[in-house]
Amino acid sequence: MPVPENWESLGNPLSGTTIDLYVALKAQHENALIDTLYQEQVADLVSPPPGTFELVNSWLEYHGVPSSSVSMTHGGTTLTLSGVPIIQANALLGASYQLYRHVETNETVVRTVGYVLPAALHRLVQTVAPTTMLFHPAHAVAVTALSGEPVTVLSSRAFDATPSFLRFLYKTTEYIPAAADRNALGIVGIQNGYPSPADLATVHVRIPLRRDQWGNHHRTGSTYAMAMAYPTPLVFYSTGRGPAGTTDWFMSWLGLHPRAERRYPADDQHIFGMLGALGVSVLIATGDDGVGRGDCMADDGSVRFIPLWPATSVGGTTSHNPEIAASISGGGFSDHFRRPVYQDQVVTEFLQHLGNQYQGQYNATSRGIPDISAQALRFPIILKGREYLLSGTSGSAPVRVSLLSPIWQGHARLLNPWLYGPGKSGLTDITSGSNPGCNTNGFSAIEGWDPVTGLGTPDFQRLLPILPDYTEAGGAG
């Protein structure tokens, strides 16, 4: 693999440099994961095929990797090899790890331009990381509160999506999470977003606000997750580097935090499905292009809607009393993932209502997007000391995750089947608005589920009683 633009090799790392390697193993029943509800069933579905561990351990032992440095995560599907000397990693993977520097930022990481595995492991090992991924590095920062008082708001205009307005709208004004020691929120920046301590300090001086500020969408996400979920700890992850390039923050994040919100999806549907079944909920924004950006013209000249991929996906709304769909709300039907059983009834009802409209422009047999929604327009943020308004479902997703977190923490069931079952009674159905795109009017929000706002927006006071066995995790203050 060629070295990407703006990266240069500085040669071999210093003698004694070590690296943590993550070996992702293939699951034997990965396609059945989406219908799994209980943690005790997950191990059978995601466990590697019989004989995998014996073969992999033989490979590691042959190259002198001590068993004391090998640990298992993700229900046995990922092996972490801690503190592997670079010379040993090179021999293990047939690699040539070097120190690479980004010419613009001067950041350095340890990576290789290629690696090989024994042929016998090709059917058993999904990937090894960190290896060949080189992109613009950014920092990972843990966010801490500046005070113990409830969050106040920016100088607000009517109907701006400030924390106080969102608490009022979704009825969380009197609720204070009480299980901060057993729960956490994660915000993940995949496109080089990272915290600005200067903006954080400026905000704290100007306005008594407990929040942090990031570049573009990362500002909105971290600001509002912290504002809505305090005192739940919040951690921000920016992927691609660690101290001296020895840690891959994205891989680390996947196993650390019990509530996570992520905005720029890649090909890790199986990993997120497994985490969901183990009690780690992943919420993703649906994007801001309605049913698709531009003309959405396929190679044959037909129009094909372009939805983002599904996890627990969050669309956008605006206004109040009543809320309506935001025109930017991404939604539609996946071209890659089958429809899960829990969606069958509600999606079928929507398709019956839709009839022949847009026939051939979407996959009528696949998974519907989004699942839920929240406010998406006019989020006040601070950028370089100045107040701005940002809009996007990248604000909706952290708002939703901060509302679900207090009542879902530690629960071993998948979130989505619950939302499409008992959880529906705690949501406000959005029945007006649409998500135009691809030079069409897009889909319309109707009674019941729709590919604009999903099942609707949260009513916290109706959500709380639905999980009586778990409400002790938080309390009304």
C-alpha positions in Angstrom: 0.0 0.0 0.0 1.5 3.4 -0.9 2.0 6.0 1.8 -0.9 8.5 1.7 -0.4 12.1 0.8 1.0 14.4 3.6 2.6 11.5 5.4 6.3 10.7 5.4 8.3 7.9 6.9 10.8 8.7 9.6 12.3 5.3 9.6 12.2 2.6 12.2 10.8 3.4 15.7 13.2 3.7 18.6 14.5 0.5 20.0 12.2 -0.8 22.7 9.1 0.7 21.1 6.0 -1.5 21.7 2.5 -1.6 20.2 -0.9 -2.9 21.3 -2.4 -5.1 18.5 -6.1 -6.0 18.2 -6.9 -9.2 16.4 -10.6 -9.3 15.3 -11.8 -12.9 14.8 -14.6 -13.8 12.5 -17.9 -14.9 14.1 -19.6 -18.2 13.2 -23.2 -16.9 13.2 -22.8 -13.1 12.6 -25.9 -12.8 10.5 -28.1 -14.0 13.3 -27.0 -11.3 15.7 -29.6 -8.7 14.9 -32.4 -10.9 16.3 -30.6 -11.6 19.6 -32.1 -10.1 22.7 -30.2 -11.4 25.7 -26.6 -11.3 26.6 -26.3 -15.1 27.4 -27.3 -15.8 23.7 -24.7 -13.4 22.3 -21.7 -15.5 23.1 -23.0 -18.4 20.9 -23.7 -16.1 18.0 -20.5 -14.1 17.9 -18.0 -16.7 19.1 -15.4 -17.8 16.6 -15.7 -21.2 14.9 -14.5 -24.2 16.9 -10.7 -24.6 16.8 -10.0 -20.8 16.3 -8.4 -20.1 19.6 -6.2 -23.2 19.4 -4.9 -22.2 16.0 -4.4 -18.5 16.8 -2.7 -19.3 20.1 -0.3 -21.7 18.3 0.5 -18.8 15.9 1.2 -16.4 18.8 3.2 -19.0 20.7 5.4 -19.7 17.6 6.3 -16.0 17.5 7.0 -15.8 21.2 4.0 -13.7 22.3 3.5 -14.6 26.0 0.0 -15.6 27.0 0.2 -13.0 29.8 0.0 -10.3 27.2 -3.1 -11.6 25.5 -6.6 -10.7 26.7 -10.0 -11.3 25.2 -12.8 -8.7 24.7 -16.1 -8.4 22.8 -17.4 -11.8 23.9 -14.3 -13.5 22.7 -14.2 -12.1 19.2 -11.3 -9.7 19.7 -7.8 -10.5 21.1 -5.7 -7.7 22.5 -2.0 -8.2 22.4 -0.5 -5.7 24.9 3.0 -4.3 24.7 4.2 -6.2 21.7 7.8 -5.1 20.8 7.9 -3.7 17.2 10.5 -6.2 16.1 8.1 -9.0 17.3 5.1 -7.4 15.6 7.0 -7.3 12.4 7.8 -11.0 12.6 4.3 -11.9 13.6 2.6 -10.0 10.8 5.3 -10.1 8.1 5.2 -6.3 8.5 7.6 -3.4 8.5 6.3 -1.0 11.2 7.8 2.5 10.8 7.3 5.9 12.4 5.2 8.1 10.2 4.8 11.9 10.5 2.0 14.0 9.2 3.7 16.9 7.4 1.1 19.5 8.4 0.5 18.6 12.0 3.8 17.1 12.9 1.9 14.3 14.6 3.5 10.8 14.5 2.1 7.3 14.5 3.6 3.8 14.2 2.1 2.0 11.2 3.0 -0.4 8.4 2.1 -0.3 4.7 1.2 -3.9 4.6 1.0 -7.2 6.6 0.3 -10.9 5.9 -1.3 -13.7 7.9 -0.7 -17.4 7.6 -3.1 -18.9 5.0 -4.7 -21.1 7.8 -5.8 -17.9 9.6 -7.5 -16.2 6.6 -10.9 -17.8 7.3 -10.6 -17.0 11.0 -9.2 -13.5 11.4 -11.2 -10.5 10.3 -8.5 -7.9 10.6 -5.5 -6.8 12.7 -5.1 -3.2 13.9 -3.4 -0.9 14.0 -1.6 -1.7 10.8 -2.1 0.2 7.5 -4.5 3.0 8.4 -2.9 6.4 8.0 -5.0 9.5 8.2 -4.9 13.0 9.7 -4.4 12.4 13.4 -6.3 14.1 16.1 -6.5 14.0 19.9 -8.6 12.0 22.3 -9.7 14.0 25.3 -11.7 13.1 28.4 -14.3 15.8 29.2 -14.8 16.9 32.8 -17.4 19.2 34.3 -16.4 22.6 35.4 -18.9 22.8 38.2 -21.4 20.7 40.0 -24.4 22.8 39.1 -27.0 22.0 36.5 -26.2 23.4 33.0 -27.5 26.8 32.1 -27.8 28.0 28.5 -26.4 30.4 26.0 -28.2 33.7 25.4 -31.2 32.2 23.7 -33.6 33.3 21.1 -37.1 31.9 20.9 -37.1 28.2 20.0 -33.3 27.8 19.7 -32.4 24.3 20.7 -30.7 25.2 23.9 -30.3 22.7 26.7 -33.1 24.3 28.8 -35.5 24.3 25.8 -34.7 20.6 25.1 -35.2 19.7 28.8 -38.6 21.5 28.7 -39.6 19.9 25.4 -38.7 16.3 26.3 -39.7 16.7 30.0 -36.4 16.1 31.8 -36.3 19.3 33.7 -36.6 17.7 37.1 -34.6 14.6 36.4 -31.0 14.1 37.6 -29.2 10.9 36.7 -27.9 9.2 39.8 -25.7 6.4 38.5 -22.8 8.4 37.1 -20.4 5.8 38.6 -22.0 3.0 36.6 -22.6 4.7 33.3 -20.8 6.8 30.7 -21.4 8.5 27.4 -18.9 8.4 24.5 -18.8 10.9 21.6 -16.6 9.7 18.8 -15.0 12.0 16.2 -14.1 10.0 13.0 -13.2 13.1 10.9 -10.5 14.8 13.0 -12.7 16.7 15.4 -11.2 17.4 18.8 -11.9 19.6 21.8 -10.9 23.3 22.0 -9.8 24.1 25.6 -9.7 27.8 24.7 -13.4 27.8 23.7 -14.3 25.8 26.8 -12.5 28.4 29.0 -14.1 31.3 27.1 -17.6 29.8 27.5 -17.1 29.3 31.2 -16.0 32.9 31.7 -18.7 34.4 29.5 -21.6 32.3 30.6 -21.9 29.9 33.7 -22.0 26.9 31.4 -20.8 23.4 32.0 -19.9 22.2 28.5 -17.0 21.7 26.0 -16.7 23.0 22.5 -15.5 21.2 19.3 -15.0 21.8 15.6 -18.2 21.7 13.6 -20.5 18.8 14.5 -18.3 17.7 17.3 -19.1 21.0 19.2 -22.8 20.3 19.0 -22.5 16.6 20.1 -20.3 17.0 23.1 -21.9 20.2 24.2 -25.4 18.8 24.3 -24.6 15.3 25.5 -22.9 16.8 28.6 -25.6 19.4 29.1 -28.5 16.9 29.0 -26.9 14.0 30.8 -24.8 15.6 33.6 -23.4 14.2 35.9 -22.9 11.2 33.7 -19.2 11.1 32.6 -18.6 12.1 29.0 -15.5 11.0 27.0 -14.6 12.3 23.6 -12.7 10.0 21.2 -10.9 11.2 18.1 -9.7 8.2 16.2 -6.4 7.2 14.6 -3.6 7.8 17.1 -2.5 7.4 20.7 0.6 8.2 22.7 3.5 7.7 20.3 1.1 6.0 17.9 0.9 2.9 20.0 -2.8 2.9 20.8 -5.7 2.9 18.3 -8.4 5.0 20.0 -11.2 3.7 17.8 -10.5 0.1 18.7 -10.1 1.0 22.4 -13.4 2.9 22.4 -15.4 -0.1 21.1 -14.8 -2.0 24.4 -14.8 0.8 27.0 -18.0 2.7 27.3 -21.6 1.6 27.9 -23.3 4.3 26.0 -21.9 5.7 22.8 -23.0 8.1 20.0 -21.2 8.1 16.7 -21.6 10.1 13.5 -19.6 8.9 10.6 -20.2 5.2 10.1 -17.9 2.7 8.3 -18.1 -1.0 7.8 -18.5 -2.1 11.4 -22.2 -3.1 11.5 -21.4 -6.5 13.0 -19.2 -5.0 15.8 -21.9 -2.5 16.7 -24.6 -5.2 16.6 -22.6 -7.3 19.0 -22.0 -4.4 21.3 -25.7 -3.6 21.4 -26.5 -7.2 22.4 -24.0 -6.9 25.2 -25.6 -3.7 26.5 -23.5 -1.0 24.6 -25.9 1.2 22.7 -24.6 3.0 19.6 -26.7 5.9 18.2 -25.8 7.4 14.8 -27.2 10.5 13.1 -28.9 9.9 9.8 -27.3 12.8 8.0 -28.6 16.1 6.7 -29.5 15.4 3.1 -33.1 14.0 3.3 -33.4 11.0 1.1 -30.1 11.8 -0.7 -27.8 14.6 -1.9 -27.8 15.9 -5.4 -29.7 14.1 -8.2 -28.9 10.6 -6.9 -28.6 9.3 -10.5 -27.6 5.7 -10.9 -25.4 4.4 -13.7 -28.4 3.4 -15.7 -30.0 6.8 -15.4 -32.5 5.9 -12.7 -32.9 7.8 -9.4 -31.9 5.9 -6.4 -32.3 7.2 -2.8 -29.1 7.2 -0.7 -29.7 6.5 3.0 -26.9 6.1 5.6 -26.4 2.8 7.2 -28.5 1.6 10.2 -27.5 1.2 13.8 -29.9 2.9 16.2 -30.3 5.8 13.8 -31.6 9.3 14.8 -33.4 11.6 12.4 -34.3 15.3 12.9 -37.3 17.4 13.9 -37.9 21.1 14.4 -40.5 23.4 16.0 -42.7 22.4 19.0 -46.3 22.1 19.9 -46.3 20.2 17.7 -42.8 19.0 16.6 -42.6 18.4 12.8 -40.0 16.6 10.7 -37.0 18.7 9.8 -36.5 18.8 6.0 -32.8 17.8 6.4 -33.6 14.6 8.2 -31.9 11.7 6.5 -34.0 8.6 6.1 -35.0 5.8 3.8 -34.2 2.1 3.3 -30.8 0.4 3.4 -29.3 -1.1 0.3 -27.1 -3.4 2.4 -28.9 -4.7 5.5 -32.0 -6.8 5.7 -35.0 -5.7 7.7 -34.9 -6.9 11.3 -38.0 -8.8 12.6 -38.8 -6.0 15.0 -39.4 -3.6 12.1 -41.6 -5.8 10.0 -45.0 -4.6 11.2 -44.3 -0.9 11.3 -42.4 -0.7 8.0 -45.0 -2.8 6.2 -47.7 -0.4 7.4 -45.7 2.5 6.0 -45.1 0.8 2.7 -48.8 0.1 2.3 -49.5 3.8 2.9 -46.8 4.8 0.4 -48.2 2.6 -2.4 -46.4 2.8 -5.7 -44.8 6.2 -5.0 -41.0 6.1 -5.6 -41.2 2.5 -6.7 -37.8 1.3 -7.7 -36.0 4.1 -6.0 -35.5 2.3 -2.7 -35.2 -1.2 -1.4 -38.6 -2.1 0.0 -37.4 -5.3 1.7 -34.6 -3.8 3.7 -34.0 -2.1 7.0 -35.8 1.2 7.5 -34.0 4.4 8.7 -34.3 6.2 11.1 -35.5 4.5 14.4 -36.1 7.7 16.4 -35.6 11.4 16.2 -35.0 14.6 18.1 -34.6 18.4 17.4 -32.0 19.1 14.7 -32.1 22.8 14.0 -30.6 25.9 15.6 -28.1 24.6 18.2 -26.2 27.5 19.8 -22.4 26.7 20.1 -19.2 28.6 20.7 -16.5 28.7 18.0 -13.3 30.6 18.6 -15.0 32.7 21.2 -18.0 33.6 19.2 -21.6 32.3 19.4 -23.0 30.5 16.3 -26.1 28.5 15.4 -25.5 25.0 13.9 -28.1 22.6 12.6 -27.9 18.9 11.8 -28.9 15.4 13.0 -25.4 15.4 14.5 -27.1 17.4 17.3 -30.2 15.1 17.4 -28.1 12.0 18.1 -26.4 13.2 21.3 -29.6 14.7 22.5 -31.3 11.3 22.2 -28.4 9.3 23.7 -28.4 11.6 26.7 -32.1 11.0 27.2 -32.0 7.2 26.8 -28.8 6.7 28.9 -30.3 7.2 32.4 -33.0 4.6 32.0 -31.0 2.1 29.8 -27.7 1.9 31.6 -26.4 -1.6 32.2 -29.4 -3.2 30.4 -28.3 -6.3 28.5 -31.0 -6.2 25.8 -30.6 -4.7 22.4 -32.1 -1.2 22.4 -33.9 -1.4 19.1 -36.3 -4.3 19.8 -37.3 -2.5 23.0 -38.0 0.7 21.1 -40.2 -1.0 18.6 -42.0 -2.9 21.4 -42.7 -1.3 24.9 -40.6 1.8 24.1 -43.1 3.0 21.5 -45.5 4.1 24.2 -42.8 6.6 25.5 -42.4 8.3 22.2 -44.3 11.2 20.6 -45.3 10.3 17.0 -44.3 13.0 14.4 -47.0 13.2 11.7 -46.0 16.3 9.7 -43.1 17.2 7.4 -40.9 15.5 4.9 -37.3 14.9 3.9 -36.8 16.1 0.3 -33.7 15.1 -1.7 -32.6 13.5 -4.9 -34.8 16.2 -6.7 -37.9 14.7 -5.1 -40.2 15.7 -2.2 -38.8 12.7 -0.3 -40.9 10.7 2.2 -43.5 12.1 4.4 -43.9 11.8 8.2 -47.2 10.0 8.9 -48.9 8.3 11.9 -46.7 5.5 13.0 -43.2 4.7 11.9 -41.9 6.6 8.8 -38.5 7.0 7.1 -38.2 10.6 8.2 -38.6 10.6 12.0 -38.8 6.9 12.8 -40.9 6.1 15.8 -40.8 9.7 17.0 -39.3 11.9 19.7 -38.9 11.1 23.5 -41.3 11.9 26.2 -39.1 11.3 29.2 -42.0 11.1 31.8 -43.6 8.4 29.7 -40.4 6.5 29.2 -39.4 6.3 32.8 -42.2 3.9 34.0 -41.7 1.5 31.1 -38.6 0.1 32.7 -39.5 -0.1 36.4 -36.7 -2.6 37.1 -34.1 -0.1 35.9 -35.4 3.3 37.1 -33.4 3.0 40.3 -30.4 3.9 38.1 -31.5 7.5 38.3 -33.9 9.6 40.4 -36.0 12.6 40.1 -34.4 15.6 41.7 
